[in-house]
Amino acid sequence: MNHSRYLRGALFVAILVGLDGFASSSRAGNAAVSARQAVDIAQEQLDLRGLQSSIQIESVVLQSATVLGSKRVWTVLWSRPVSSDSGKFEVGVEVDMNGKVVRLVKKTAGGAKGSP
């Protein structure tokens, strides 16, 4: 009984190691959209909405958008949350490798710097 439990555990670890290796190799290539392009796209979003003088880009991070890491996005966070009419707060944007922008919205401003 203990022997089969050991084999299942070893198989599970082997699968995790294999998946991690697959994800690492898929992240190894260069991003199709550079960090500079992601910043420019995010800044354009602020400019279009007239927020460029009150909100700044605080951070830019290249992240895996999927479990296996096959899809990556630039996550760009604002210096403080931007409130909306619906009572939610935009904390930044994601820029995918095609340049598509998705706003990052939270229900509350909790944890973000400053208040809207």
VEXDOKE-181637 format. One record per residue: residue number from 1; residue in one letter; y, z, x of N, C-alpha, C in turn. Coordinates in steps of 0.05 Angstrom, whole numbers, padded with zeros to 5 digits, always signed. Layout:
<atoms>
+-----+---------+--------+--------+--------+--------+--------+--------+--------+--------+--------+
: num : residuo :   n_c2 :   n_c3 :   n_c1 :  ca_c2 :  ca_c3 :  ca_c1 :   c_c2 :   c_c3 :   c_c1 :
+-----+---------+--------+--------+--------+--------+--------+--------+--------+--------+--------+
: NUM :       A :      Y :      Z :      X :      Y :      Z :      X :      Y :      Z :      X :
...
+-----+---------+--------+--------+--------+--------+--------+--------+--------+--------+--------+
</atoms>
This chain:
<atoms>
+-----+---------+--------+--------+--------+--------+--------+--------+--------+--------+--------+
: num : residuo :   n_c2 :   n_c3 :   n_c1 :  ca_c2 :  ca_c3 :  ca_c1 :   c_c2 :   c_c3 :   c_c1 :
+-----+---------+--------+--------+--------+--------+--------+--------+--------+--------+--------+
:   1 :       M : -00024 : +00000 : +00016 : +00000 : +00000 : +00000 : +00025 : +00000 : +00017 :
:   2 :       N : +00026 : +00017 : +00038 : +00049 : +00018 : +00056 : +00052 : -00008 : +00071 :
:   3 :       H : +00029 : -00020 : +00078 : +00030 : -00045 : +00093 : +00044 : -00067 : +00077 :
:   4 :       S : +00039 : -00070 : +00051 : +00052 : -00090 : +00034 : +00082 : -00084 : +00031 :
:   5 :       R : +00088 : -00058 : +00029 : +00117 : -00051 : +00027 : +00131 : -00059 : +00052 :
:   6 :       Y : +00119 : -00054 : +00076 : +00130 : -00062 : +00101 : +00135 : -00092 : +00102 :
:   7 :       L : +00115 : -00108 : +00094 : +00117 : -00137 : +00094 : +00139 : -00147 : +00076 :
:   8 :       R : +00141 : -00135 : +00052 : +00163 : -00143 : +00034 : +00190 : -00137 : +00047 :
:   9 :       G : +00193 : -00113 : +00059 : +00218 : -00106 : +00072 : +00224 : -00125 : +00095 :
:  10 :       A : +00204 : -00132 : +00111 : +00208 : -00150 : +00134 : +00216 : -00178 : +00124 :
:  11 :       L : +00203 : -00187 : +00102 : +00210 : -00213 : +00090 : +00239 : -00213 : +00080 :
:  12 :       F : +00247 : -00191 : +00067 : +00274 : -00189 : +00057 : +00294 : -00190 : +00080 :
:  13 :       V : +00289 : -00176 : +00101 : +00307 : -00176 : +00124 : +00308 : -00204 : +00137 :
:  14 :       A : +00286 : -00218 : +00138 : +00285 : -00245 : +00150 : +00301 : -00264 : +00133 :
:  15 :       I : +00300 : -00261 : +00107 : +00315 : -00279 : +00089 : +00345 : -00273 : +00093 :
:  16 :       L : +00353 : -00248 : +00094 : +00381 : -00241 : +00098 : +00391 : -00252 : +00125 :
:  17 :       V : +00376 : -00249 : +00146 : +00384 : -00260 : +00172 : +00386 : -00290 : +00171 :
:  18 :       G : +00368 : -00303 : +00157 : +00369 : -00333 : +00155 : +00393 : -00342 : +00139 :
:  19 :       L : +00399 : -00328 : +00117 : +00423 : -00334 : +00102 : +00449 : -00330 : +00118 :
:  20 :       D : +00449 : -00308 : +00133 : +00473 : -00303 : +00150 : +00477 : -00325 : +00170 :
:  21 :       G : +00455 : -00334 : +00182 : +00457 : -00356 : +00202 : +00466 : -00381 : +00189 :
:  22 :       F : +00457 : -00387 : +00165 : +00466 : -00411 : +00151 : +00495 : -00409 : +00144 :
:  23 :       A : +00504 : -00386 : +00135 : +00533 : -00382 : +00128 : +00550 : -00385 : +00153 :
:  24 :       S : +00541 : -00373 : +00175 : +00556 : -00374 : +00200 : +00559 : -00403 : +00210 :
:  25 :       S : +00538 : -00419 : +00208 : +00539 : -00446 : +00218 : +00558 : -00463 : +00200 :
:  26 :       S : +00558 : -00457 : +00174 : +00576 : -00473 : +00156 : +00605 : -00465 : +00160 :
:  27 :       R : +00611 : -00441 : +00170 : +00638 : -00433 : +00175 : +00648 : -00442 : +00203 :
:  28 :       A : +00630 : -00452 : +00219 : +00637 : -00459 : +00246 : +00657 : -00482 : +00249 :
:  29 :       G : +00657 : -00501 : +00230 : +00674 : -00524 : +00232 : +00703 : -00517 : +00226 :
:  30 :       N : +00721 : -00536 : +00232 : +00749 : -00532 : +00228 : +00756 : -00534 : +00198 :
:  31 :       A : +00776 : -00520 : +00189 : +00785 : -00521 : +00162 : +00799 : -00547 : +00157 :
:  32 :       A : +00795 : -00559 : +00134 : +00807 : -00585 : +00127 : +00837 : -00581 : +00122 :
:  33 :       V : +00846 : -00558 : +00113 : +00874 : -00551 : +00110 : +00880 : -00530 : +00131 :
:  34 :       S : +00900 : -00535 : +00148 : +00907 : -00516 : +00169 : +00922 : -00492 : +00157 :
:  35 :       A : +00924 : -00471 : +00173 : +00939 : -00447 : +00165 : +00968 : -00455 : +00160 :
:  36 :       R : +00980 : -00472 : +00177 : +01008 : -00481 : +00173 : +01011 : -00495 : +00146 :
:  37 :       Q : +00991 : -00513 : +00139 : +00993 : -00527 : +00114 : +00990 : -00508 : +00090 :
:  38 :       A : +00972 : -00488 : +00093 : +00969 : -00468 : +00072 : +00995 : -00452 : +00067 :
:  39 :       V : +01008 : -00445 : +00089 : +01034 : -00430 : +00087 : +01055 : -00448 : +00074 :
:  40 :       D : +01056 : -00473 : +00082 : +01075 : -00492 : +00070 : +01070 : -00495 : +00040 :
:  41 :       I : +01045 : -00498 : +00032 : +01039 : -00500 : +00004 : +01046 : -00475 : -00012 :
:  42 :       A : +01040 : -00452 : +00000 : +01047 : -00427 : -00013 : +01078 : -00423 : -00015 :
:  43 :       Q : +01092 : -00430 : +00006 : +01121 : -00428 : +00006 : +01133 : -00447 : -00015 :
:  44 :       E : +01121 : -00470 : -00018 : +01130 : -00489 : -00038 : +01128 : -00477 : -00066 :
:  45 :       Q : +01106 : -00462 : -00071 : +01103 : -00448 : -00096 : +01125 : -00428 : -00101 :
:  46 :       L : +01133 : -00413 : -00081 : +01155 : -00394 : -00084 : +01181 : -00409 : -00089 :
:  47 :       D : +01186 : -00431 : -00074 : +01210 : -00446 : -00076 : +01213 : -00458 : -00105 :
:  48 :       L : +01191 : -00469 : -00115 : +01192 : -00482 : -00142 : +01199 : -00462 : -00163 :
:  49 :       R : +01192 : -00437 : -00159 : +01197 : -00416 : -00179 : +01222 : -00400 : -00173 :
:  50 :       G : +01237 : -00407 : -00152 : +01262 : -00394 : -00145 : +01258 : -00366 : -00134 :
:  51 :       L : +01235 : -00361 : -00122 : +01228 : -00334 : -00112 : +01231 : -00332 : -00081 :
:  52 :       Q : +01240 : -00353 : -00068 : +01240 : -00354 : -00039 : +01258 : -00333 : -00026 :
:  53 :       S : +01279 : -00323 : -00041 : +01297 : -00303 : -00029 : +01287 : -00275 : -00033 :
:  54 :       S : +01269 : -00270 : -00053 : +01261 : -00243 : -00059 : +01232 : -00237 : -00051 :
:  55 :       I : +01215 : -00258 : -00047 : +01187 : -00254 : -00040 : +01181 : -00270 : -00015 :
:  56 :       Q : +01167 : -00257 : +00003 : +01159 : -00270 : +00028 : +01129 : -00271 : +00030 :
:  57 :       I : +01119 : -00288 : +00047 : +01090 : -00289 : +00052 : +01084 : -00266 : +00072 :
:  58 :       E : +01065 : -00249 : +00064 : +01058 : -00226 : +00080 : +01034 : -00231 : +00098 :
:  59 :       S : +01014 : -00246 : +00087 : +00990 : -00251 : +00103 : +00976 : -00276 : +00094 :
:  60 :       V : +00962 : -00288 : +00113 : +00946 : -00312 : +00109 : +00919 : -00308 : +00122 :
:  61 :       V : +00898 : -00311 : +00106 : +00871 : -00306 : +00116 : +00852 : -00328 : +00106 :
:  62 :       L : +00836 : -00339 : +00124 : +00815 : -00358 : +00118 : +00791 : -00343 : +00109 :
:  63 :       Q : +00781 : -00347 : +00084 : +00759 : -00332 : +00074 : +00738 : -00350 : +00061 :
:  64 :       S : +00714 : -00341 : +00060 : +00692 : -00354 : +00046 : +00696 : -00349 : +00016 :
:  65 :       A : +00695 : -00370 : +00001 : +00698 : -00368 : -00028 : +00671 : -00366 : -00042 :
:  66 :       T : +00649 : -00371 : -00027 : +00622 : -00370 : -00038 : +00605 : -00351 : -00021 :
:  67 :       V : +00583 : -00342 : -00032 : +00566 : -00323 : -00019 : +00555 : -00335 : +00007 :
:  68 :       L : +00547 : -00360 : +00007 : +00536 : -00373 : +00031 : +00557 : -00383 : +00050 :
:  69 :       G : +00583 : -00381 : +00043 : +00604 : -00389 : +00060 : +00608 : -00419 : +00062 :
:  70 :       S : +00597 : -00434 : +00044 : +00599 : -00463 : +00045 : +00627 : -00473 : +00036 :
:  71 :       K : +00641 : -00457 : +00020 : +00668 : -00464 : +00011 : +00687 : -00443 : +00022 :
:  72 :       R : +00709 : -00452 : +00034 : +00729 : -00434 : +00044 : +00756 : -00439 : +00032 :
:  73 :       V : +00772 : -00418 : +00031 : +00799 : -00419 : +00020 : +00817 : -00403 : +00037 :
:  74 :       W : +00843 : -00410 : +00037 : +00863 : -00394 : +00050 : +00874 : -00375 : +00029 :
:  75 :       T : +00873 : -00349 : +00034 : +00885 : -00329 : +00016 : +00912 : -00322 : +00027 :
:  76 :       V : +00933 : -00327 : +00011 : +00961 : -00322 : +00020 : +00972 : -00300 : +00001 :
:  77 :       L : +00980 : -00277 : +00013 : +00990 : -00255 : -00004 : +01020 : -00252 : -00001 :
:  78 :       W : +01032 : -00245 : -00024 : +01061 : -00241 : -00024 : +01068 : -00213 : -00014 :
:  79 :       S : +01094 : -00210 : -00007 : +01104 : -00184 : +00003 : +01105 : -00163 : -00019 :
:  80 :       R : +01106 : -00171 : -00043 : +01105 : -00153 : -00066 : +01096 : -00169 : -00091 :
:  81 :       P : +01085 : -00156 : -00111 : +01075 : -00170 : -00134 : +01098 : -00182 : -00151 :
:  82 :       V : +01091 : -00204 : -00164 : +01111 : -00217 : -00182 : +01101 : -00213 : -00210 :
:  83 :       S : +01117 : -00201 : -00227 : +01109 : -00195 : -00254 : +01111 : -00220 : -00272 :
:  84 :       S : +01094 : -00221 : -00292 : +01095 : -00243 : -00311 : +01101 : -00232 : -00339 :
:  85 :       D : +01106 : -00250 : -00358 : +01112 : -00242 : -00385 : +01088 : -00229 : -00398 :
:  86 :       S : +01064 : -00235 : -00389 : +01039 : -00225 : -00401 : +01033 : -00197 : -00391 :
:  87 :       G : +01050 : -00185 : -00373 : +01045 : -00159 : -00363 : +01027 : -00158 : -00339 :
:  88 :       K : +01019 : -00181 : -00329 : +01002 : -00182 : -00305 : +01020 : -00187 : -00281 :
:  89 :       F : +01007 : -00184 : -00258 : +01023 : -00187 : -00233 : +01009 : -00207 : -00214 :
:  90 :       E : +01024 : -00226 : -00205 : +01014 : -00245 : -00185 : +01018 : -00233 : -00157 :
:  91 :       V : +00997 : -00232 : -00142 : +00998 : -00220 : -00115 : +00997 : -00240 : -00093 :
:  92 :       G : +00993 : -00266 : -00100 : +00991 : -00287 : -00080 : +00978 : -00312 : -00091 :
:  93 :       V : +00968 : -00329 : -00073 : +00954 : -00353 : -00081 : +00931 : -00358 : -00063 :
:  94 :       E : +00912 : -00374 : -00073 : +00890 : -00385 : -00057 : +00895 : -00415 : -00054 :
:  95 :       V : +00891 : -00425 : -00030 : +00894 : -00454 : -00025 : +00867 : -00464 : -00016 :
:  96 :       D : +00855 : -00482 : -00031 : +00828 : -00492 : -00022 : +00831 : -00514 : -00002 :
:  97 :       M : +00810 : -00525 : +00008 : +00810 : -00545 : +00029 : +00819 : -00572 : +00020 :
:  98 :       N : +00825 : -00575 : -00006 : +00837 : -00600 : -00016 : +00867 : -00596 : -00022 :
:  99 :       G : +00877 : -00572 : -00016 : +00905 : -00566 : -00021 : +00911 : -00556 : -00049 :
: 100 :       K : +00890 : -00552 : -00066 : +00893 : -00542 : -00093 : +00901 : -00512 : -00092 :
: 101 :       V : +00920 : -00504 : -00109 : +00930 : -00477 : -00109 : +00921 : -00462 : -00134 :
: 102 :       V : +00912 : -00438 : -00131 : +00905 : -00420 : -00153 : +00920 : -00394 : -00149 :
: 103 :       R : +00934 : -00385 : -00170 : +00949 : -00360 : -00168 : +00930 : -00337 : -00169 :
: 104 :       L : +00935 : -00316 : -00153 : +00919 : -00292 : -00153 : +00933 : -00272 : -00171 :
: 105 :       V : +00921 : -00264 : -00193 : +00934 : -00247 : -00213 : +00918 : -00222 : -00217 :
: 106 :       K : +00931 : -00199 : -00220 : +00919 : -00174 : -00226 : +00931 : -00162 : -00251 :
: 107 :       K : +00916 : -00145 : -00264 : +00926 : -00133 : -00289 : +00949 : -00113 : -00283 :
: 108 :       T : +00948 : -00099 : -00261 : +00968 : -00080 : -00254 : +00978 : -00086 : -00225 :
: 109 :       A : +01000 : -00074 : -00218 : +01011 : -00078 : -00191 : +00999 : -00058 : -00172 :
: 110 :       G : +00981 : -00041 : -00181 : +00969 : -00019 : -00165 : +00960 : -00029 : -00138 :
: 111 :       G : +00968 : -00013 : -00118 : +00960 : -00019 : -00090 : +00978 : -00039 : -00076 :
: 112 :       A : +00995 : -00053 : -00090 : +01013 : -00072 : -00078 : +01038 : -00058 : -00069 :
: 113 :       K : +01051 : -00069 : -00049 : +01076 : -00057 : -00039 : +01099 : -00062 : -00058 :
: 114 :       G : +01116 : -00042 : -00061 : +01140 : -00045 : -00077 : +01133 : -00048 : -00106 :
: 115 :       S : +01153 : -00051 : -00122 : +01149 : -00055 : -00151 : +01164 : -00081 : -00158 :
: 116 :       P : +01154 : -00094 : -00178 : +01166 : -00120 : -00186 : +01194 : -00117 : -00197 :
+-----+---------+--------+--------+--------+--------+--------+--------+--------+--------+--------+
</atoms>
